Amino acid sequence: MIYDDDGSPDGTTALFYLLSHPRVNLQAVTISYGEAHPEIYIQHIAGKLAEFGITDIPLGYGQDGPLAGTNEFPEEVRQAANDFWGLPRTEIGTIYPTQTAPELIVTVINDSPAPLTLFVSGPATNLAQALRLDPSIKENIQAVFI
């Protein structure tokens, strides 16, 4: 499964649930534009994963704005996400390796020997950009849950 969220509290809760589920094997975690600034929020997720001892899941961040138009989240909401919604963090100051989300999604899907499921919580901009990069990935996607 690939998990993609926009840095929301409910999406982050879903990630923690998926991490604990015995039938879910996360192949990548990506953050898209939305409630959070993706490049900042993926670092919060990386720190939390490191606290859990999870360091082998590739991480990606999307662009920091909508694909088109001016439908932006209020900056005060995005600042709350920058503060990780007040959740405790022990890995402050550590920079974790990340890559751009659309490219990561394309690579993970293309490298998977079996079709993958995507969990998308947010505007789906990372998936849209991944499909623009390589439309053939749809052949190796089993399902998309939004």
Disulfide bonds with the S-S distance in Angstrom:
none
